[in-house]
Amino acid sequence: MNVSERTGCGTIGPGDTGRTLELFGWVDARRDHGDLLFIHLRDWSGIIQVVFQEAALKALFAGAETLREEFCIRVTGEVVRRLAGTENPGLLTGEVEVTATALEVLSRADQLPFPISEKAMIAGATVSAPANVAEDLRLQYRYLDLRRPSMQENLKKRHRMIKKARDILDEHGFVEVETPGLTRSTPEGARDYIVPSRIHEGAFYALPQSPQLFKQLLMVAGTERYYQVARCFRDEDLRPNRQPEFTQLDIEAAFVDEDFIYFLMEEIVCRMFAEAGVALPRPFPKIAYADAIARTGTDRPDLRFGMHFVHATDIFSDTAYTIFRQIVRRDGHIIGINVKGQSEALSKNILQNEYAKQIVPGFGGKGMTWMRMTDGKLDSNIVQFFSQAEQAAVIDRFGCEDGDVLMIIADPSYDVTTRVLGQLRLHVANRLELIPEDTWAPMWITDFPLFDPLEDGGVTSTHHPFTAPDRIDFDPSDTADLLNLKSRAYDIVINGEELGGGSIRINDARVQEKIFAALGLSRNEAAEKFGFFLRALAYGAPPHGGIALGIDRMVAMALGVSSIRDVMAFPKNRSAYCPLTRAPAVVSREQLDELGLFKAVQTEKDLKAYEQSMADTLSRVSRIGINDGERQTVENAVSRAEEIAEAVLSIPCENPPAFSPIRLENRTRPGKTPSVHPASTDGKLLSNAPETSGDFIKVAGIIEH
């Protein structure tokens, strides 16, 4: 196999006509015309059509007839132009084909669990869509799913986007530094994945939620400009586009301010998106957090369309409409949106029975008021409760024209009013297809609150406890003052998605101690959790700040794919489970014993939850122990049996399962004279039992509740 003479399938063009080439790849598709056999040969670079002619080389043709989809082969042949009218514009190589002169099957493929080909062999023909295959099946056979050209292209573009970021950071003097994957558990906003230590029994590492503390320590260490394409882990509640492990572009720099971060990140983000063919407008506008909430109800606003909030509380200060009057008296808020020109699409039935009674309550609202503009007047079932002055003020404030629909949320809570209306705004825009395609609205969200209130009267960090406040003259015990503090934090938002966030950090140990005190951490607790970090701040820490960009989400958005799983090589499913490796999985009792974890198991119920691999379960049920020399063989056999069972269960079958007609009979030892086995008297009978209780073999329950 002379790899140096290999030619990429997707690199062949009319300029190669007459050349004899050596190709390697997989059979993407085949078409048999009797005395002619066509295949699409696919490799990392693309697809080329290969022709086998029976009349020219009968033995070669006979070998080609055995080819099936996804056979891995080697082909030698001459490049020729296709006949006029047979070109395939769906292929970059569609003007030429290769007439085969030699064939070697390098590896055969079993029957495929789903189709892989994405290119029709005939121009204008269609192929079955792999996207319609169940996602868990695609993830179970991810090594096949990744062969699809679209998936290969996603990974290539991801690589090029990350490379572009690396190039820009290198131009600005940044150094890529790896930080630990096993570290100490620290509160950073989500649950940690913890890793037990075998050497330090009873102690645990944590997988990093982010390199936050270490990148700040690098600033103290004088690195000044650091970045890392960092793997991060967060045990968070599941969402459709969230993974337990993800990749972020992590950046930190010393002696910088917000303007430096804004400039650098806009350069990186715009050039990364450009690699995917997307031109983002610059500079990104800056919107204060309070303004974003007041206009759209969210700190990640989608500004590709209008329907910004209209605040109307003052209009109804003396209204006769009971619901609004009660809201105003409770210092509540009345806020609405104008859905321009959609009166026909939003009928009275949809507004009253769907939105007011079902959709808005589903968002957490108590209800919705609606009005429409018809013939220059407001129209709804409650208009009669509003004075002419109130109606005129509404028309003016909302900018009403004929065909407009007003949707209004009223609630004593400002947070509830804005949050519910924000969800309503997005729902209506998506339902009525009001969001323009191929439009990009990047922005910076700034001036976040430093703290959020807790139900018990305390506070918690809006981002993380290392974010610098906008002023340092605050009293850690004054909750009202703490809630008035702004942070020097910033988020990048594009089209309603947060792609990254960061802040200027605290570089003064005294200010950091005040923040910990505000969060309710005593000096001892702060020293216990962050003592190493506080000590570092006491040694001339420079002013510094940084940001982290979500690589997976950014690539998915730039490429226009709906799920981040389509830009990751081996993701988990929506349940944080890997159908390919079947992780997470239980581990053996021996592994738990080795880690010192088995001592923590107190009850039989806990025992079963921790202990049972399938081999251990079979051992308990059959009352046959497995020694160390046998374990690997038994586990391999059990794993193979599970694979066979899964393969059988995956075969479509319309008929009911068949049952054995053989009559059941009890099988006992021969003879009728009872006897005592010698092993029962010398203790050896129990030596091979997986578990005992006194002088008895302990067995698994057959029926468990």
C-alpha positions as CSV (number, residue, x, y, z in Angstrom):
1,M,0.0,0.0,0.0
2,N,1.8,3.1,-1.3
3,V,0.0,5.9,0.7
4,S,2.2,8.6,-0.8
5,E,0.6,8.0,-4.2
6,R,-2.9,8.2,-2.9
7,T,-5.3,10.8,-4.3
8,G,-8.3,12.2,-2.4
9,C,-11.6,11.2,-4.0
10,G,-13.0,14.7,-3.8
11,T,-10.0,16.4,-5.3
12,I,-10.3,14.9,-8.8
13,G,-11.4,17.2,-11.6
14,P,-11.3,17.6,-15.4
15,G,-7.6,18.6,-15.2
16,D,-6.9,15.0,-14.1
17,T,-8.3,13.4,-17.3
18,G,-6.0,10.6,-18.6
19,R,-4.2,10.2,-15.3
20,T,-4.1,6.8,-13.5
21,L,-4.8,7.3,-9.8
22,E,-4.8,5.2,-6.7
23,L,-7.9,5.7,-4.5
24,F,-8.9,4.5,-1.0
25,G,-12.2,4.9,0.7
26,W,-15.6,3.5,1.4
27,V,-18.4,2.4,-1.0
28,D,-21.0,5.1,-0.6
29,A,-23.5,3.7,-3.0
30,R,-23.7,1.3,-6.0
31,R,-25.7,0.9,-9.2
32,D,-25.7,-2.2,-11.3
33,H,-26.4,-1.8,-15.1
34,G,-25.7,-5.4,-16.0
35,D,-22.4,-5.1,-17.9
36,L,-21.6,-1.9,-16.1
37,L,-21.3,-1.4,-12.4
38,F,-21.0,2.1,-10.9
39,I,-20.0,2.9,-7.3
40,H,-19.6,6.2,-5.4
41,L,-16.3,6.0,-3.6
42,R,-16.1,8.3,-0.5
43,D,-13.2,9.4,1.6
44,W,-12.4,12.4,3.8
45,S,-12.1,14.7,0.8
46,G,-15.3,13.9,-1.0
47,I,-16.9,11.4,-3.5
48,I,-15.9,10.2,-7.0
49,Q,-17.8,7.9,-9.3
50,V,-15.9,4.6,-10.2
51,V,-17.0,2.5,-13.2
52,F,-16.3,-1.3,-13.6
53,Q,-16.8,-2.7,-17.1
54,E,-17.4,-6.4,-17.5
55,A,-16.2,-6.5,-21.1
56,A,-12.8,-5.0,-20.2
57,L,-11.8,-7.0,-17.1
58,K,-14.2,-9.9,-16.3
59,A,-12.3,-11.0,-13.1
60,L,-12.3,-7.4,-11.8
61,F,-15.9,-7.0,-12.6
62,A,-16.8,-10.2,-10.7
63,G,-15.0,-8.9,-7.7
64,A,-16.8,-5.5,-8.0
65,E,-20.2,-7.3,-8.0
66,T,-19.5,-8.4,-4.4
67,L,-19.1,-4.8,-3.2
68,R,-21.7,-3.4,-0.8
69,E,-22.2,-0.1,1.0
70,E,-19.4,0.8,3.4
71,F,-17.0,-1.8,2.2
72,C,-13.5,-0.3,2.6
73,I,-11.6,-0.7,-0.7
74,R,-8.6,0.3,-2.7
75,V,-9.2,1.2,-6.4
76,T,-6.8,2.0,-9.2
77,G,-8.1,3.5,-12.4
78,E,-8.0,6.1,-15.1
79,V,-9.8,9.4,-14.9
80,V,-12.1,10.1,-17.9
81,R,-14.7,12.7,-18.6
82,R,-18.3,11.7,-18.3
83,L,-20.4,11.5,-21.4
84,A,-22.4,14.7,-22.1
85,G,-25.7,14.7,-20.2
86,T,-24.5,12.2,-17.6
87,E,-22.7,14.8,-15.4
88,N,-23.8,15.0,-11.7
89,P,-23.9,18.6,-10.5
90,G,-24.5,17.2,-7.0
91,L,-20.9,16.2,-6.8
92,L,-17.9,18.5,-6.9
93,T,-16.3,15.7,-9.1
94,G,-19.4,15.3,-11.2
95,E,-17.8,16.1,-14.5
96,V,-15.4,13.1,-14.4
97,E,-15.3,9.4,-13.3
98,V,-12.7,6.8,-12.8
99,T,-12.6,3.6,-15.0
100,A,-11.3,0.9,-12.6
101,T,-8.3,-1.3,-13.6
102,A,-7.7,-2.8,-10.1
103,L,-9.7,-3.5,-7.0
104,E,-8.7,-4.6,-3.5
105,V,-11.3,-5.1,-0.7
106,L,-9.5,-4.0,2.5
107,S,-12.4,-4.7,4.8
108,R,-16.0,-5.8,4.5
109,A,-19.0,-4.3,6.3
110,D,-22.0,-5.9,8.0
111,Q,-25.5,-4.9,7.1
112,L,-25.9,-1.2,8.1
113,P,-28.2,-0.1,11.0
114,F,-29.2,3.0,8.9
115,P,-28.3,4.5,5.5
116,I,-25.1,6.6,5.4
117,S,-25.0,7.9,1.8
118,E,-26.1,11.5,1.4
119,K,-25.5,11.8,-2.4
120,A,-27.6,10.4,-5.2
121,M,-25.8,8.6,-8.0
122,I,-28.1,10.1,-10.6
123,A,-28.6,13.8,-10.9
124,G,-32.0,14.9,-9.5
125,A,-32.5,11.6,-7.6
126,T,-33.2,11.6,-3.9
127,V,-31.6,9.5,-1.1
128,S,-33.0,8.5,2.2
129,A,-32.3,11.1,4.9
130,P,-30.1,9.9,7.8
131,A,-31.5,12.9,9.7
132,N,-34.7,10.9,10.1
133,V,-33.0,8.1,11.9
134,A,-33.6,8.1,15.7
135,E,-30.8,10.1,17.4
136,D,-30.0,7.4,20.0
137,L,-29.5,4.9,17.1
138,R,-27.1,7.4,15.4
139,L,-25.2,7.8,18.7
140,Q,-25.1,4.1,19.3
141,Y,-23.3,3.7,15.9
142,R,-21.6,7.1,16.0
143,Y,-18.6,5.8,14.1
144,L,-20.9,5.1,11.2
145,D,-22.9,8.3,11.7
146,L,-19.6,10.3,11.5
147,R,-18.9,8.9,8.1
148,R,-21.6,11.0,6.6
149,P,-20.1,13.8,4.5
150,S,-22.2,16.5,6.4
151,M,-20.9,15.3,9.7
152,Q,-17.3,15.2,8.4
153,E,-17.8,18.7,7.1
154,N,-19.1,19.9,10.5
155,L,-15.9,18.6,12.2
156,K,-13.7,20.1,9.6
157,K,-15.3,23.5,10.0
158,R,-15.2,23.3,13.7
159,H,-11.4,22.6,13.4
160,R,-11.0,25.6,11.1
161,M,-13.0,27.9,13.4
162,I,-10.9,26.9,16.4
163,K,-7.7,27.3,14.4
164,K,-8.7,30.8,13.4
165,A,-9.2,31.7,17.1
166,R,-5.8,30.3,17.9
167,D,-4.2,32.3,15.1
168,I,-5.7,35.6,16.3
169,L,-4.7,35.0,19.9
170,D,-1.2,34.1,18.9
171,E,-1.1,37.4,17.0
172,H,-1.9,39.2,20.2
173,G,0.7,37.5,22.3
174,F,-1.5,34.9,24.1
175,V,0.0,31.6,25.2
176,E,-2.0,28.4,25.4
177,V,-1.6,26.7,28.8
178,E,-3.3,23.6,30.0
179,T,-4.9,23.6,33.5
180,P,-5.7,20.5,35.7
181,G,-8.5,18.1,34.9
182,L,-8.5,16.9,38.5
183,T,-8.9,19.7,41.0
184,R,-10.7,20.7,44.2
185,S,-14.5,21.0,44.3
186,T,-15.4,24.7,44.6
187,P,-18.8,26.4,44.3
188,E,-19.1,27.8,40.7
189,G,-22.8,27.7,40.1
190,A,-23.4,24.1,39.1
191,R,-22.9,20.6,40.7
192,D,-19.4,19.1,40.3
193,Y,-18.6,15.7,38.8
194,I,-16.5,14.2,41.6
195,V,-13.8,11.6,41.2
196,P,-12.8,9.3,44.2
197,S,-9.1,9.0,45.0
198,R,-7.7,5.5,45.6
199,I,-4.5,6.8,47.2
200,H,-6.3,9.3,49.5
201,E,-9.1,7.1,50.7
202,G,-12.3,9.0,51.4
203,A,-11.2,12.1,49.5
204,F,-12.4,13.3,46.1
205,Y,-11.2,15.3,43.1
206,A,-13.7,17.3,41.1
207,L,-13.7,17.7,37.3
208,P,-13.4,21.4,36.4
209,Q,-16.6,23.3,35.7
210,S,-14.2,25.9,34.1
211,P,-10.5,26.8,34.6
212,Q,-11.6,29.9,36.4
213,L,-9.3,29.9,39.5
214,F,-6.3,28.5,37.6
215,K,-6.5,31.1,34.9
216,Q,-6.6,33.8,37.5
217,L,-3.6,32.2,39.2
218,L,-1.8,32.3,35.9
219,M,-2.3,36.1,35.9
220,V,-0.8,36.3,39.4
221,A,2.0,34.1,38.1
222,G,2.9,36.7,35.4
223,T,1.7,34.8,32.4
224,E,-0.4,38.0,31.5
225,R,-2.1,36.5,28.4
226,Y,-3.5,33.0,28.6
227,Y,-5.9,31.0,26.6
228,Q,-7.0,27.4,26.4
229,V,-9.4,25.3,24.4
230,A,-10.7,23.8,27.6
231,R,-12.8,20.8,28.4
232,C,-15.3,21.6,31.1
233,F,-17.8,19.4,33.1
234,R,-21.0,20.4,34.8
235,D,-23.6,18.2,36.4
236,E,-26.5,20.4,35.5
237,D,-30.2,19.8,34.9
238,L,-30.6,18.6,31.3
239,R,-31.8,20.9,28.5
240,P,-32.0,20.0,24.8
241,N,-28.8,21.8,23.9
242,R,-26.7,21.1,27.0
243,Q,-24.1,18.5,27.5
244,P,-22.4,17.3,30.7
245,E,-19.0,17.8,29.1
246,F,-18.4,20.7,26.7
247,T,-15.6,22.8,25.2
248,Q,-15.0,26.5,25.7
249,L,-12.4,28.9,24.5
250,D,-11.1,30.3,27.8
251,I,-9.2,33.6,27.8
252,E,-7.6,35.7,30.5
253,A,-5.4,38.8,30.3
254,A,-3.7,41.1,32.8
255,F,-3.6,44.9,32.7
256,V,-6.7,45.1,30.5
257,D,-10.1,46.7,30.8
258,E,-13.5,46.0,29.2
259,D,-12.7,47.8,26.0
260,F,-9.8,45.5,25.3
261,I,-12.0,42.4,25.8
262,Y,-14.7,43.9,23.6
263,F,-12.2,44.5,20.8
264,L,-10.4,41.2,21.0
265,M,-13.6,39.1,21.2
266,E,-15.3,40.8,18.4
267,E,-12.3,40.1,16.2
268,I,-12.3,36.5,17.2
269,V,-16.0,35.8,17.0
270,C,-16.4,37.6,13.6
271,R,-13.4,35.8,12.1
272,M,-14.6,32.4,13.4
273,F,-18.1,33.0,12.0
274,A,-16.5,34.1,8.7
275,E,-14.9,30.6,8.5
276,A,-18.4,29.3,8.3
277,G,-19.5,31.8,5.7
278,V,-21.3,34.2,8.1
279,A,-20.5,37.9,8.2
280,L,-21.4,39.5,11.5
281,P,-21.9,43.3,11.7
282,R,-19.4,45.2,13.8
283,P,-19.1,46.8,16.3
284,F,-21.5,44.9,18.6
285,P,-23.9,47.2,20.3
286,K,-23.8,47.3,24.1
287,I,-27.1,46.9,26.0
288,A,-27.3,47.2,29.8
289,Y,-28.9,44.3,31.6
290,A,-31.7,46.4,33.0
291,D,-32.5,47.7,29.5
292,A,-32.5,44.2,28.0
293,I,-35.0,43.1,30.6
294,A,-37.2,46.2,30.1
295,R,-37.3,45.7,26.3
296,T,-37.4,41.9,25.9
297,G,-37.7,40.3,29.3
298,T,-34.4,38.4,29.0
299,D,-30.7,39.0,29.4
300,R,-30.1,37.2,26.0
301,P,-32.5,39.1,23.8
302,D,-33.2,38.3,20.2
303,L,-33.2,41.6,18.3
304,R,-33.7,40.2,14.8
305,F,-37.3,41.3,15.0
306,G,-39.3,44.0,16.8
307,M,-42.1,43.6,19.3
308,H,-40.2,45.4,22.0
309,F,-42.0,45.9,25.3
310,V,-44.3,48.9,25.8
311,H,-44.6,49.9,29.4
312,A,-48.2,51.1,30.1
313,T,-48.7,51.0,33.9
314,D,-49.1,54.8,34.1
315,I,-51.9,54.8,31.5
316,F,-54.1,52.8,33.8
317,S,-53.4,54.6,37.1
318,D,-57.1,55.4,37.5
319,T,-58.7,52.8,35.3
320,A,-62.1,51.3,35.9
321,Y,-60.9,47.9,34.7
322,T,-60.8,45.9,38.0
323,I,-57.8,43.6,37.2
324,F,-55.6,46.5,36.1
325,R,-56.7,48.7,39.0
326,Q,-55.7,46.0,41.5
327,I,-52.3,45.5,39.9
328,V,-51.6,49.2,40.0
329,R,-52.6,49.5,43.6
330,R,-50.1,46.7,44.5
331,D,-47.3,48.7,42.7
332,G,-47.5,46.1,39.9
333,H,-46.7,46.5,36.2
334,I,-48.7,46.5,33.0
335,I,-46.5,45.8,30.0
336,G,-47.4,44.7,26.4
337,I,-46.2,44.1,22.9
338,N,-47.7,45.2,19.5
339,V,-47.9,42.3,17.0
340,K,-48.0,44.5,13.9
341,G,-50.5,43.5,11.2
342,Q,-51.3,40.0,12.5
343,S,-55.0,40.4,13.3
344,E,-56.0,37.8,10.8
345,A,-53.4,35.3,12.0
346,L,-54.4,35.8,15.6
347,S,-58.1,35.2,15.8
348,K,-60.2,35.9,18.9
349,N,-60.3,32.1,19.6
350,I,-56.5,31.8,19.4
351,L,-56.0,34.9,21.6
352,Q,-58.7,34.0,24.2
353,N,-58.6,30.2,24.4
354,E,-55.0,29.4,23.5
355,Y,-52.9,32.3,24.6
356,A,-54.9,33.7,27.5
357,K,-56.0,30.3,29.0
358,Q,-53.2,27.9,28.1
359,I,-50.0,29.3,26.7
360,V,-49.5,32.3,29.1
361,P,-50.4,30.2,32.2
362,G,-47.9,27.7,31.0
363,F,-45.2,30.4,31.1
364,G,-46.1,31.2,34.7
365,G,-48.5,34.1,34.1
366,K,-51.9,34.5,35.6
367,G,-53.5,35.5,32.3
368,M,-53.3,37.8,29.3
369,T,-55.2,40.9,28.1
370,W,-55.5,41.4,24.4
371,M,-56.9,44.0,22.0
372,R,-56.9,44.5,18.3
373,M,-57.0,47.7,16.1
374,T,-59.9,47.7,13.7
375,D,-61.2,50.7,11.7
376,G,-59.1,53.1,13.8
377,K,-60.5,51.7,17.1
378,L,-59.5,49.2,19.8
379,D,-61.6,46.1,19.8
380,S,-61.8,43.4,22.5
381,N,-64.2,42.0,25.1
382,I,-62.8,44.5,27.7
383,V,-62.5,47.7,25.7
384,Q,-65.8,49.0,27.3
385,F,-64.0,49.2,30.7
386,F,-61.5,51.7,29.4
387,S,-62.1,55.4,29.1
388,Q,-61.7,57.2,25.8
389,A,-58.6,58.9,27.2
390,E,-57.1,55.5,28.2
391,Q,-57.9,54.1,24.7
392,A,-56.3,57.1,23.0
393,A,-53.2,56.8,25.2
394,V,-52.9,53.1,24.4
395,I,-53.2,53.7,20.6
396,D,-50.5,56.4,20.9
397,R,-48.1,54.5,23.2
398,F,-48.3,51.3,21.3
399,G,-48.2,52.9,17.9
400,C,-51.4,51.1,16.8
401,E,-52.6,50.8,13.2
402,D,-55.4,48.8,11.7
403,G,-54.6,45.0,11.8
404,D,-52.3,45.3,14.9
405,V,-52.8,43.0,17.9
406,L,-51.9,44.0,21.4
407,M,-50.9,41.4,24.0
408,I,-50.6,42.6,27.6
409,I,-49.3,41.0,30.8
410,A,-50.1,42.5,34.2
411,D,-48.7,41.2,37.5
412,P,-47.6,42.6,40.8
413,S,-44.1,41.3,40.2
414,Y,-41.9,43.0,37.7
415,D,-39.8,39.8,37.2
416,V,-42.9,37.8,36.4
417,T,-44.4,40.4,34.1
418,T,-41.2,40.7,32.0
419,R,-40.3,37.0,32.1
420,V,-43.7,35.9,30.9
421,L,-44.0,38.6,28.3
422,G,-40.5,37.7,27.0
423,Q,-41.5,34.1,26.5
424,L,-44.7,35.2,24.8
425,R,-42.8,37.5,22.5
426,L,-40.6,34.7,21.3
427,H,-43.5,32.2,21.0
428,V,-45.5,34.6,18.8
429,A,-42.5,35.5,16.6
430,N,-41.8,31.8,16.0
431,R,-45.4,30.8,15.5
432,L,-46.0,33.6,12.9
433,E,-42.5,33.2,11.4
434,L,-41.6,36.8,12.1
435,I,-37.9,36.1,12.6
436,P,-36.0,36.9,9.4
437,E,-33.6,34.2,8.2
438,D,-29.9,34.8,7.5
439,T,-30.0,37.8,9.8
440,W,-27.5,38.3,12.7
441,A,-27.9,40.4,15.7
442,P,-24.8,40.2,18.0
443,M,-24.5,42.3,21.1
444,W,-22.8,42.8,24.4
445,I,-25.0,42.6,27.6
446,T,-23.4,44.7,30.3
447,D,-24.0,46.1,33.8
448,F,-25.3,42.9,35.4
449,P,-26.3,43.0,39.0
450,L,-23.5,41.6,41.1
451,F,-25.8,39.6,43.4
452,D,-29.2,37.9,43.1
453,P,-31.5,37.7,46.2
454,L,-32.2,34.4,47.9
455,E,-35.5,33.4,49.5
456,D,-34.0,33.3,53.0
457,G,-32.9,37.0,52.7
458,G,-29.3,36.4,51.7
459,V,-27.6,36.9,48.3
460,T,-25.9,34.7,45.7
461,S,-23.5,35.7,42.9
462,T,-25.1,36.4,39.6
463,H,-22.1,35.0,37.8
464,H,-19.4,33.8,40.1
465,P,-17.8,35.2,43.3
466,F,-14.6,36.4,41.5
467,T,-16.4,39.1,39.5
468,A,-15.3,42.6,40.3
469,P,-18.0,45.0,41.6
470,D,-18.5,48.5,40.0
471,R,-17.5,50.0,43.5
472,I,-15.9,48.6,46.6
473,D,-17.4,50.9,49.3
474,F,-20.1,48.4,50.2
475,D,-21.2,46.8,53.5
476,P,-21.2,43.0,53.2
477,S,-24.0,42.9,55.8
478,D,-26.3,45.4,54.0
479,T,-28.4,43.3,51.7
480,A,-30.2,46.2,50.1
481,D,-26.9,47.8,49.2
482,L,-25.6,44.5,47.9
483,L,-28.5,44.2,45.5
484,N,-27.8,47.6,44.2
485,L,-24.2,46.7,43.2
486,K,-23.4,46.3,39.5
487,S,-20.8,43.9,38.3
488,R,-18.1,44.5,35.7
489,A,-19.4,41.5,33.8
490,Y,-20.3,41.1,30.1
491,D,-22.0,38.5,27.9
492,I,-21.9,38.0,24.2
493,V,-25.4,37.3,22.8
494,I,-26.2,36.5,19.2
495,N,-29.7,35.9,18.0
496,G,-31.1,35.2,21.4
497,E,-28.3,32.8,22.4
498,E,-25.6,33.4,25.0
499,L,-22.4,32.3,23.4
500,G,-20.0,33.4,26.1
501,G,-19.5,35.6,29.2
502,G,-16.8,36.9,31.4
503,S,-15.8,39.8,33.6
504,I,-13.0,42.0,35.1
505,R,-11.9,40.0,38.1
506,I,-11.2,41.0,41.7
507,N,-7.4,41.4,42.2
508,D,-7.6,42.7,45.8
509,A,-7.7,40.0,48.6
510,R,-9.6,42.4,50.9
511,V,-12.3,43.0,48.3
512,Q,-12.5,39.3,47.7
513,E,-13.0,38.6,51.4
514,K,-15.8,41.2,51.5
515,I,-17.5,39.3,48.6
516,F,-17.2,36.0,50.5
517,A,-18.6,37.6,53.6
518,A,-21.6,39.0,51.6
519,L,-22.2,35.4,50.4
520,G,-22.4,34.2,54.0
521,L,-19.0,32.5,54.0
522,S,-17.1,32.9,57.3
523,R,-13.4,33.5,57.3
524,N,-12.8,29.9,58.1
525,E,-15.1,28.6,55.4
526,A,-13.5,31.0,52.8
527,A,-10.1,29.8,53.9
528,E,-11.2,26.2,53.7
529,K,-12.6,26.5,50.2
530,F,-10.4,29.2,48.7
531,G,-7.4,29.6,51.0
532,F,-4.9,28.9,48.3
533,F,-6.5,31.5,46.0
534,L,-6.8,34.2,48.6
535,R,-3.1,33.7,49.5
536,A,-2.2,34.2,45.8
537,L,-4.1,37.5,45.7
538,A,-1.9,38.8,48.5
539,Y,1.2,38.6,46.4
540,G,0.8,41.5,44.0
541,A,-2.0,40.2,41.8
542,P,-2.4,42.4,38.7
543,P,-5.7,43.8,37.4
544,H,-7.1,41.2,35.0
545,G,-10.1,40.0,33.2
546,G,-11.3,37.4,30.8
547,I,-14.1,35.6,29.1
548,A,-15.1,32.1,28.0
549,L,-16.9,31.3,24.7
550,G,-18.9,28.1,24.2
551,I,-17.3,26.5,21.3
552,D,-20.0,23.8,20.7
553,R,-22.9,26.3,20.7
554,M,-21.0,28.8,18.6
555,V,-20.1,26.3,15.9
556,A,-23.6,24.9,15.8
557,M,-25.0,28.4,15.4
558,A,-22.5,29.4,12.7
559,L,-23.2,26.2,10.7
560,G,-26.9,26.5,11.1
561,V,-27.4,23.1,12.8
562,S,-30.2,22.7,15.4
563,S,-28.2,20.6,17.9
564,I,-24.8,21.0,19.4
565,R,-24.6,17.2,19.2
566,D,-24.1,17.5,15.5
567,V,-20.8,19.4,15.9
568,M,-19.4,17.1,18.6
569,A,-17.7,13.8,17.8
570,F,-19.0,11.7,20.6
571,P,-21.7,13.5,22.5
572,K,-24.1,12.1,25.1
573,N,-27.8,12.0,24.4
574,R,-30.5,14.2,26.0
575,S,-30.4,12.1,29.1
576,A,-26.6,12.5,29.5
577,Y,-26.2,8.9,28.5
578,C,-23.8,7.5,25.8
579,P,-25.6,4.8,23.7
580,L,-22.2,3.9,22.1
581,T,-20.3,3.1,25.3
582,R,-23.3,2.7,27.5
583,A,-21.9,5.2,30.0
584,P,-22.6,5.8,32.8
585,A,-22.5,2.3,34.0
586,V,-22.2,0.5,37.4
587,V,-18.8,-0.7,38.4
588,S,-17.8,-3.9,40.2
589,R,-17.7,-4.4,44.0
590,E,-14.0,-4.9,43.7
591,Q,-13.5,-1.4,42.2
592,L,-15.6,0.2,44.9
593,D,-13.7,-1.7,47.6
594,E,-10.4,-0.6,46.1
595,L,-11.5,3.1,46.3
596,G,-12.8,2.7,49.8
597,L,-16.3,3.5,48.7
598,F,-17.9,0.2,49.6
599,K,-17.6,1.0,53.3
600,A,-20.2,3.7,52.9
601,V,-22.8,1.3,51.7
602,Q,-25.1,0.7,54.7
603,T,-28.2,-1.1,53.4
604,E,-29.1,-4.0,51.1
605,K,-30.9,-1.4,48.8
606,D,-27.7,0.7,48.6
607,L,-25.7,-2.5,48.0
608,K,-27.7,-3.4,44.9
609,A,-27.5,0.2,43.6
610,Y,-23.7,0.2,43.8
611,E,-22.7,-3.3,43.1
612,Q,-24.5,-4.8,40.3
613,S,-22.8,-5.2,36.9
614,M,-24.7,-7.7,34.7
615,A,-22.0,-10.4,35.5
616,D,-22.5,-9.8,39.2
617,T,-26.2,-10.0,38.9
618,L,-26.0,-13.3,37.1
619,S,-23.5,-14.5,39.8
620,R,-26.0,-13.6,42.5
621,V,-29.1,-15.1,40.8
622,S,-27.3,-18.4,39.8
623,R,-25.5,-18.6,43.2
624,I,-22.2,-19.1,41.5
625,G,-19.2,-17.0,42.4
626,I,-16.8,-15.4,39.9
627,N,-13.1,-15.4,40.9
628,D,-10.5,-12.9,39.6
629,G,-9.2,-15.3,36.9
630,E,-12.7,-15.9,35.5
631,R,-14.1,-12.4,35.7
632,Q,-12.8,-11.0,32.4
633,T,-14.0,-14.0,30.5
634,V,-17.4,-14.0,32.1
635,E,-17.8,-10.2,31.6
636,N,-16.8,-10.5,27.9
637,A,-19.3,-13.3,27.4
638,V,-22.1,-11.4,29.1
639,S,-21.3,-8.3,27.1
640,R,-21.4,-10.2,23.9
641,A,-24.8,-11.8,24.9
642,E,-26.2,-8.3,25.6
643,E,-25.0,-7.1,22.1
644,I,-26.7,-10.1,20.5
645,A,-29.9,-9.5,22.4
646,E,-29.9,-5.8,21.4
647,A,-29.3,-6.8,17.7
648,V,-32.2,-9.2,17.8
649,L,-34.5,-6.7,19.5
650,S,-33.6,-4.1,16.9
651,I,-34.9,-6.3,14.0
652,P,-38.4,-5.2,12.9
653,C,-40.9,-8.0,13.3
654,E,-44.6,-8.0,12.9
655,N,-45.2,-11.5,14.2
656,P,-45.6,-12.4,17.9
657,P,-42.7,-14.1,19.6
658,A,-42.5,-17.9,19.4
659,F,-42.4,-20.1,22.5
660,S,-40.8,-23.5,22.9
661,P,-43.3,-26.4,22.7
662,I,-41.0,-28.7,24.7
663,R,-42.7,-29.9,27.9
664,L,-41.1,-28.7,31.1
665,E,-39.7,-31.4,33.5
666,N,-37.9,-31.2,36.8
667,R,-34.3,-32.4,36.7
668,T,-32.8,-33.9,39.9
669,R,-29.8,-36.0,40.8
670,P,-30.2,-39.7,40.1
671,G,-31.1,-42.0,42.9
672,K,-33.7,-41.8,45.7
673,T,-31.4,-42.0,48.8
674,P,-30.7,-38.7,50.5
675,S,-27.1,-38.0,51.4
676,V,-25.0,-35.2,52.9
677,H,-22.4,-33.7,50.6
678,P,-18.9,-33.7,52.3
679,A,-18.4,-30.0,51.4
680,S,-21.3,-29.1,53.6
681,T,-19.4,-30.3,56.7
682,D,-15.9,-28.8,56.0
683,G,-17.1,-25.3,55.1
684,K,-16.1,-25.5,51.4
685,L,-19.7,-25.5,50.2
686,L,-20.0,-21.8,50.8
687,S,-16.5,-20.9,49.6
688,N,-17.7,-20.2,46.0
689,A,-20.8,-18.3,46.9
690,P,-20.9,-14.6,45.9
691,E,-22.4,-13.6,49.2
692,T,-23.3,-15.4,52.4
693,S,-25.4,-14.8,55.5
694,G,-24.3,-17.0,58.4
695,D,-24.3,-20.6,57.3
696,F,-26.5,-19.8,54.3
697,I,-25.9,-18.7,50.7
698,K,-27.5,-15.3,50.2
699,V,-29.5,-15.2,46.9
700,A,-31.0,-12.3,44.9
701,G,-34.7,-11.7,45.3
702,I,-36.6,-13.0,42.4
703,I,-39.5,-10.6,42.9
704,E,-38.6,-7.2,44.1
705,H,-40.9,-4.2,44.7
